[in-house]
Amino acid sequence: MPSCQLTSKTNNADPDVLVVHCSDHRLQAAFYEFLNLKLNLNENYDLLVLPGGPQCLTLVEYLPKFSWAGWKWVRFLVDSHDLKRLILIQHQDCAWYKDLPLHLHSSTEPRSRQEEDLRRIGQTLRKERPELALELYYAGWNAQDEITMDTVSA
């Protein structure tokens, strides 16, 4: 493919938010809509996208190198960009969670496992980074594929 001139320009405004969510292709448009239109972030946030999303910040005992890297990335972005707010999003039918051993959580129900992980991350962040505002969300959908974003209590 030859080079292509884009209409987009760099966003030089300083972000104050880091968002961590899953790479599942089914939800990218919904994540974008939620972050930019519902939370009014106006495309001004740092973004960490990987399978399982925020799960990379848990299960130190099972995937220590994975967890180490997740925290390294979060610390780097928070410190280098002086971020004040962290948004973590999990979602229904996450293939990453289906692949994890069940004994790592207190529940076999997928949503409970994901919310348990979000709360675990919240506990760690309150100790390590109490200055960060933390928001936890869970994306799910109904039989008509209509997506709802629920707040998860920390």
N, C-alpha and C positions, 0 to 999 in steps of 0.2 A: 504494500500500500504506500503510495507516495505521501509526502507530508500534507497536512491538512490545516488550514487556518480556522481556528475556532472563534466563536463569538464571545466566549467566556473570558473574563478577566480575573486576575488574582484578587483575592479578598484580603486586604491589608489591615482590616480591623482586628484588634486583639481579642481572641476568644476568651471566655471565662468558664467554658463548659467542656467536659469530656464525656462522650457517649460511648458505651460499650454494648454492642449487640451482636447477634448471630449473623452468619453469612448466608443463611437460607434464602435462596432466590425468591421464594414465594412471598416474602414479607418486605423486601427492600422498598417498594413503593409505599407501603403502609408506614414503615419506619420513617421514611422521608416526610410523608404527610404529617405524621404525629409530631416529629421534631420541629419542623419548619412552620406548619400552619396551626397546630394546636398549642405547642409550647412557645411559639414565636421566636425560635432561635435564628431564623433568617439566614440559614446556611453558615452561621458563624460559630462553629464548634469543632473541636478535635474529635476524631472518630477512630475507634478501634473495633474492627470487624473481623471475627474469626468463628469457626465452628463452635457452637456452645456458648458463644459470647462471654458473659461474665463468669461462666464456670471456670475459666482459666485462672480465676483468683481464689479458687477453693481447692479442696482435696490435696493439700500439700503432701499428705501421707501416701497417696496413690500415684499422683503424677507430679513429683517434686520439681522436676526441671520445667515442666509446663507451667506450674504455678509460679515458680521463680521468674520465668520470662514474663508472664502476665503482670506480676507486680512491678517488675523492672520497667515495663512499658508504661504502666499507669504512673509510677513515680516520676519517670522521665518527663512525660507530658505535663503532669501537674506542676512539677518544679520548673521546667523550662518555659512554660507558658503562663505561669502564675495563675493556674485555674482555681476556681472557687466552688465549682459545682460538678458533681459526678452523677450521670444518669446511666442506670443499668437496666437492660431490657432482656427478659427471657420470653419464650414463646411456646405455644402449643405444638405438639407433634415434632419436637426437636430430635433429629436423628442422632445428634451427639449424645444426648441423654439416653437414648435407646441402647447405645453401645456401651454405656458404663455399667459396671457390676452393681447389682441391686444392694449388696451388703454395705455399700458406702454411705447409705442414707437410712434414716429411721422409717421411711415410708417407701412402699413400692409404687405408689401413685405418682406419675411423672410430674404433674403440676406441684404437688407437695414437695417433691425432691428439689425442683427448681426454686421454689419459694424458700425452702430451707437454706439452699445455697446463697440466695440473695441476702437473707438475714445474717448468715455467717459472715459474708463479706461486710455487711453493715457493722457488725460487732468489731471486726478487725479495723475497719476504717475509723470508727469512733475512738479507738485507742491510739491508732497510728496517726491519723489525720483529722482531729476533731474540728478543725476549721473548715473542712469540706462539707458543703451541703450535699446530701445524698438523696436521690430519688430512685425508687425501685418500681418497675412496671412488668406486667405480664400481658403479652398479646395472644388473643385467642380468636377463634372464628366459629360461626354457626354453620348449619347445613347449606346456607345460601352463600357461603364464603365471605360473609360480612365480618369485618375485623373489629374487635373491641380491644381497647387498651385499658387494663385495670391497674390501679395503684396497689402495690404490695406494701403492707405496713412493715416498718423496720422493727 
